[in-house]
């Protein structure tokens, strides 16, 4: 009788450990099909980073903690960047997307407590080294500065960093944020405003554009 109780206790212990290990495995982060960062450093050398993740297992309704998408608590005294989201009460530094029929993905980044100039960096190799079933043909960022003062978007496939400077007297970080980053498998944008016999009026963005 004693041996039966001992066996039952051993089995109970075994299954408890197995359940615990299973829980750890299910909560462990997995390597997504695509993960790309935008890293920011302000004039006082404070740093922060946001990430975009694209994966077939991601959802748009819930936080994908196994892919690194977790709710963050911002420090009101430090330079911070985060991603705007439609999930109420969520502050994210990683935003996950499932694969879509139309492969175009945009994140909108906000910032506070940063001092200009702010340096934004990224790794262009990540745009090619991934496991998605398509390639990124257009990847660009835009904000008030690029749209109004430069009159074009910034093609981040061609460079790996940019300075966000005070572009007019009194201008601050608010003129650079929110900043939009878009990842697409299409050549974007081909805007045809007026086409005559000589094809004048065709404007292609981003500039320069390749793979036409």
C-alpha positions as CSV (number, residue, x, y, z in Angstrom):
1,X,0.0,0.0,0.0
2,X,2.8,2.3,0.9
3,X,4.5,1.6,-2.5
4,X,1.2,2.5,-4.3
5,X,1.1,5.9,-2.5
6,X,4.8,6.4,-3.3
7,X,4.2,5.7,-7.0
8,X,1.2,8.0,-7.1
9,X,3.2,10.8,-5.4
10,X,6.0,10.3,-7.9
11,X,3.7,10.4,-10.9
12,X,2.1,13.6,-9.5
13,X,5.5,15.2,-9.1
14,X,6.5,14.1,-12.6
15,X,3.4,15.5,-14.3
16,X,3.7,18.8,-12.3
17,X,7.2,19.3,-13.5
18,X,6.2,18.4,-17.1
19,X,3.3,20.9,-16.9
20,X,5.6,23.6,-15.5
21,X,8.2,23.0,-18.2
22,X,5.5,23.1,-20.9
23,X,4.4,26.5,-19.5
24,X,7.9,27.8,-19.7
25,X,8.3,26.6,-23.3
26,X,4.9,28.1,-24.4
27,X,5.9,31.5,-22.9
28,X,9.4,31.5,-24.2
29,X,10.1,33.9,-27.1
30,X,10.5,32.4,-30.5
31,X,12.5,33.8,-33.5
32,X,10.1,35.6,-35.8
33,X,10.2,35.4,-39.6
34,X,11.1,39.1,-39.8
35,X,12.4,41.5,-37.1
36,X,13.7,45.0,-37.8
37,X,14.7,47.8,-35.4
38,X,15.0,51.6,-35.5
39,X,17.4,52.8,-32.9
40,X,17.5,56.3,-31.6
41,X,20.2,58.3,-29.8
42,X,19.7,61.9,-28.7
43,X,22.2,64.7,-28.2
44,X,22.8,63.6,-24.6
45,X,23.6,60.0,-25.6
46,X,20.3,58.6,-24.3
47,X,19.2,55.7,-26.4
48,X,16.0,53.8,-27.1
49,X,14.8,51.3,-29.8
50,X,11.6,50.2,-31.4
51,X,11.0,47.0,-33.4
52,X,8.7,45.8,-36.1
53,X,7.9,42.0,-36.3
54,X,6.1,40.2,-39.1
55,X,5.2,36.6,-38.6
56,X,2.5,34.1,-39.6
57,X,1.8,33.4,-35.9
58,X,1.3,37.1,-35.0
59,X,-2.1,38.6,-34.3
60,X,-3.4,42.2,-34.5
61,X,-5.9,41.9,-31.6
62,X,-3.7,40.6,-28.8
63,X,-0.2,41.1,-27.5
64,X,2.1,38.5,-29.0
65,X,4.5,38.0,-26.0
66,X,6.2,35.0,-27.5
67,X,7.3,37.4,-30.4
68,X,8.5,40.1,-28.0
69,X,5.4,42.3,-28.0
70,X,4.8,43.3,-24.4
71,X,3.3,46.2,-22.6
72,X,5.9,48.7,-21.5
73,X,6.0,51.3,-18.7
74,X,7.6,54.5,-19.9
75,X,10.1,56.4,-17.7
76,X,8.9,60.0,-17.7
77,X,12.4,61.3,-16.9
78,X,14.2,59.7,-19.8
79,X,14.4,59.8,-23.6
80,X,11.7,57.4,-24.8
81,X,10.4,56.1,-28.1
82,X,7.4,53.9,-28.6
83,X,5.0,52.6,-31.2
84,X,1.4,53.9,-31.6
85,X,-1.1,51.1,-31.5
86,X,-4.9,50.6,-31.6
87,X,-4.8,48.4,-28.5
88,X,-6.1,50.4,-25.6
89,X,-3.8,51.2,-22.7
90,X,-0.9,49.5,-24.4
91,X,2.5,51.1,-24.7
92,X,4.7,49.1,-27.1
93,X,8.3,49.1,-28.2
94,X,7.7,46.1,-30.4
95,X,4.8,45.9,-32.8
96,X,3.8,42.6,-34.4
97,X,2.0,42.0,-37.7
98,X,0.6,38.8,-39.2
99,X,1.1,38.2,-42.9
100,X,-1.3,40.1,-45.0
101,X,-2.8,39.6,-48.5
102,X,-1.3,43.0,-49.4
103,X,2.2,43.1,-47.9
104,X,2.4,46.7,-46.7
105,X,3.2,47.3,-43.0
106,X,3.5,50.7,-41.3
107,X,4.5,51.7,-37.8
108,X,4.1,55.1,-36.2
109,X,6.7,56.1,-33.7
110,X,6.4,58.7,-31.0
111,X,9.1,60.2,-28.8
112,X,9.5,62.4,-25.7
113,X,12.3,63.9,-23.6
114,X,14.8,63.8,-26.4
115,X,17.3,66.5,-27.3
116,X,18.1,67.2,-31.0
117,X,19.9,66.3,-33.0
118,X,18.6,62.7,-32.7
119,X,20.5,60.0,-34.6
120,X,18.3,57.2,-36.1
121,X,20.1,53.9,-37.1
122,X,19.1,50.6,-38.5
123,X,20.6,47.5,-40.1
124,X,19.8,47.2,-43.8
125,X,20.9,43.6,-43.9
126,X,17.8,42.7,-41.9
127,X,15.7,43.8,-44.9
128,X,17.1,40.9,-46.9
129,X,17.9,38.3,-44.2
130,X,14.5,37.0,-43.2
131,X,12.1,34.1,-43.7
132,X,9.2,35.9,-45.3
133,X,7.8,34.6,-48.6
134,X,8.4,38.0,-50.3
135,X,11.1,40.6,-50.6
136,X,10.9,44.2,-49.5
137,X,11.1,46.4,-52.6
138,X,10.3,49.7,-50.8
139,X,11.1,50.7,-47.3
140,X,10.9,54.3,-46.2
141,X,10.3,56.7,-43.4
142,X,8.5,60.0,-43.4
143,X,7.6,62.8,-41.0
144,X,7.0,66.5,-41.2
145,X,10.6,67.2,-42.0
146,X,10.9,64.8,-44.9
147,X,7.5,65.6,-46.3
148,X,7.6,69.4,-46.1
149,X,11.3,70.5,-46.0
150,X,12.9,67.7,-48.0
151,X,9.8,67.1,-50.2
152,X,10.4,63.3,-50.4
153,X,10.5,60.3,-48.2
154,X,13.8,58.7,-46.9
155,X,14.6,55.4,-48.6
156,X,16.2,53.3,-45.7
157,X,17.3,50.6,-48.1
158,X,20.0,52.9,-49.3
159,X,21.5,54.3,-46.0
160,X,21.7,53.0,-42.5
161,X,21.4,56.2,-40.4
162,X,20.0,59.7,-40.5
163,X,20.3,62.8,-38.3
164,X,17.0,64.4,-37.1
165,X,18.2,68.0,-36.7
166,X,16.4,71.2,-35.6
167,X,15.3,72.3,-39.1
168,X,14.1,75.8,-38.2
169,X,14.7,78.2,-35.4
170,X,12.7,77.0,-32.4
171,X,12.0,73.6,-33.9
172,X,12.1,70.6,-31.6
173,X,11.6,66.9,-31.5
174,X,7.8,67.4,-32.0
175,X,8.5,68.3,-35.7
176,X,10.1,64.9,-36.2
177,X,7.6,62.7,-34.4
178,X,5.4,60.9,-34.9
179,X,7.6,59.3,-37.5
180,X,6.1,56.7,-39.9
181,X,8.1,53.7,-41.2
182,X,6.6,51.6,-44.0
183,X,7.7,48.2,-45.4
184,X,6.3,47.0,-48.7
185,X,6.8,44.4,-51.4
186,X,5.8,46.9,-54.0
187,X,7.7,49.7,-55.7
188,X,6.2,52.8,-54.0
189,X,5.1,55.4,-55.0
190,X,4.5,56.0,-58.7
191,X,2.4,59.2,-58.8
192,X,1.2,60.2,-62.2
193,X,-0.3,63.7,-61.9
194,X,-0.3,64.5,-65.6
195,X,1.0,62.5,-68.5
196,X,1.4,64.2,-71.9
197,X,3.1,63.0,-75.1
198,X,6.5,63.6,-73.5
199,X,5.6,61.8,-70.3
200,X,6.1,64.9,-68.2
201,X,4.4,65.0,-64.9
202,X,5.5,61.6,-63.7
203,X,7.0,61.7,-60.2
204,X,8.5,58.6,-58.6
205,X,9.1,58.2,-54.9
206,X,11.2,57.3,-53.1
207,X,14.0,59.0,-54.9
208,X,16.3,57.4,-55.9
209,X,14.2,54.4,-57.0
210,X,15.6,51.1,-58.2
211,X,14.3,47.8,-59.6
212,X,11.8,49.4,-62.1
